[in-house]
Amino acid sequence: MSFELTKGLLDRIQNDVEVGRDQDILAVVSELHPSDIGGVLGRLRIDEARYVLRLLEEETAAEAILELDEDLRERLLEGLTSQEIADKVIGHIDSDDAADVMADLPEAKAKEVLDLLDDEEQADDIEELLRYQEGTAGALMAKELVSVRADATVARAIVEMRQQAREVDHVYTVYVVDKDDRLIGTLPLKELLFSAESTRTLIKHICDTDVVSVRVDTDAEQVVNLMKKYDVVVLPVVDATGCLVGRITVDDVMDVMQEEAEEDYQLASGISEDVDATDSPLVQTRARLPWLLIGLAGGVLSSQIIGLYEEELRIDPKMAFFMPLIAATAGNVGVQSSAIVVQGLAAGTLQNMRVGARLWKELRVAVLTALICGTLIFAVNLALRQSQALSYTVSIALCTVILTAALFGTLIPLVLDRIKVDPALATGPFVTTLNDIFGLLTYFSVGHIMYDLFH
């Protein structure tokens, strides 16, 4: 059943908080799903959100906090004591989520929280996860999992699984390891059910050794691609020696996909660092300014190109009417081409494709597009009784800029990817500015030739 937070209900909760009607507040929020509680907390003032959070049961409060936006969660935790964070949050969530929360805390406070945890093993797991570099499988994984020894009998394995499952909220799969904890495979539920009555069957005789795993230093984007490729909801994580150290679930991967999509969108829009609407004007300006300055430099260069061909504009001022068309078409084609390449690189579909093959494919698309657009604009100019020189100039220049823009839009992200630079930088202002400059240069160069031929 879906929940909608109306203004009337929000006002009621705020009034209850103001006068301290705790039971009335709990009557409203305690029956909600944690994600809906997170939505309520997000609409309240930060002091009101903390008040409601302190009323909730510990497990409910922990789950609700995980549903909050990272910036809001950080502000909310600032007003909680280390003891409250340890008891009400960290002690009731998986190690991967706990590590994410701890990473948002000041270093001194994070250490206090770890020291206050009742479960020493959980504290060690969180400390281990915090040591992994951000953006790797190690930083994504959770330590909670169920594993059995390959040399154990089915009966013994079932006993061990029951004991381990008490500490794991969701058992996605059962892993099989050797005596040194090296990953061997997985234990299919079907095989376990059929072998449950046998006390002598060994796990190694019924386990599936065809298992896909990742190392702790594997890039997060590669983890996403592997889960999509093999259509799995969980991936085991191993260290350099092959020992099983954790697992990554599909919800962790979804978070990575969302973060990557947001980052690529900002890069494509000319924002050089990860910013949020709640960031200060100084931070947002710092993120936006670099590419705006590049665009400004491109605009100055474009104006200089126009100045070089002032004579052509004096001969036929109508050439100026088509400058926006040439620049806009070049920018649009370049962004389209680069967007397709960036999408393919992100999805892993272009990893094995040669640069020459990709350029040849894009060139064929560009030729068809250029012929259609060039023919149409030529027909339009003839219908408007434009001069032959102008008609040929616009059509030839348009065809040329479409071809060059498509090649730039394809080649630049491929090159950036080869030199380990995020190819999303190629879209947006970078390609648009570059194609604006080459588009105008091409337009006036063709115009210079055409007006010499027809005059």
Phi, psi and omega in degrees: 000126183283156182236135178237124180273103179277164179296323179297318180291321178297315178299321180296316179297317180296321177295320179296322178294318184298321182261359175079034177274079186298317183296323178293322178296313181296327179298330181274310191267335187293336180270357183278159172292147181306324179294325177288323175297320176300321177296322177295313180300323181292338181268346180274161170295156188299324179289325177291321179297319179295321180299312180295319181300320182292338180279336187286155172297153189301312182296319179296317179298318180297315180293323180294321180298324180293340180276352184279154171301145186303318181293318179294319179299318180297317179294323180294318182288336180302326183270001177261148177285163178300322179295318179296319180295318180295314185281321191264342184238288190300323183289356186233015180230162180295160186298325181293317177294321179298319179296322178297317179295316182295327180295338180276347183273152171302149187304317182294318180291323178299320178295320178299316181298316179299319181293334183271352180292135180288327183270105182294325179295320178297319178299318178296319179297317181295317178300320179297315182295325180291342180280341181284146181294137179299140180089012177243167179299325180299322179285338181273330193287161170248151182274340183289121177199171178241126179222153178226156179281142180294331183268007178275153174282163179301317181299315180294320181298321180297320178297315180294321180297319179298319181294316182290324183297338178296334183261001184239126181290317183231118178264100181280322180200164178249125183265149179248128182232163175270190185293340178260015179069017175283136183291129178251318182179202179235160181252105180294135181300322181300313180296323180295319180296318181288338182257003187298330183279347181270130181266349185253343181297132180269148181301323183296342180273347182237358182280160178259114183272355179274083186236138177265130180224168176229155177273161183299334182265008178294137180296143183300323179295324178293325176299315178301313182296323179293318180294324176290318183297315184263001175054055180242155180259352179209143178234130174285149180243132182238159176270190184297336181267359180090006180283140180287123183237349181177187178211150180245129182255167186296330179291328175294320181293323178298322177297318179296317180299319179294316180296318179295320179296317179295319180295315180296322179296318179292319178297318180294337180269001179087025177253118193277350178215163183290117179230162180230161181299337181274353180291158183291158177304324180296315180296316181294321178295318179299325181284327185272327191299318185307311183285333175294322177293323176296317177297323178296317178297320178296322178295320178297317179295321178297320179295326177293322177297316179299320179297325179295331183251032180299328181297318179297319178294328178290324179293315180219093181301340180295343177301329181294333182296332187260001178298315177300324179298313181296313182294316182294318180296317179299314180296316182295315180297318180297317179294320178299312182296315181292325179297320179295318180293315179299318178297318179294321178294320179295323181277350179084006183280347181253003185300323184259008182264131180291150180300316180300320180294320180292320178296319180296320178294316181292327179296320179296319177297317182295321179298313179298315180297316182297317180297317181294310182293318180297319179294317181297315182290329176294317178296320179297316181294323176295318180295329179273006178059040174285161180294156179299319181300315180291319181299313179292323180299310182296315183294312181294317179297319180297316178299318182293315182291329176296317180295312183291322179295320178296320180290317176300313183296334178273314187289318186299310179295328177294318179294316179301320179295323180294326181265017174065035173249139182305117183294345177299340176298336184289334181275170177073226189301324185297303180293320181298312180297315180298316181287330174301314182296310181292328179296312179293320178299317178295316183301311182286329176295315177295319179299319178301316179293313184295318181289333173291324182286322187263001178233000000 
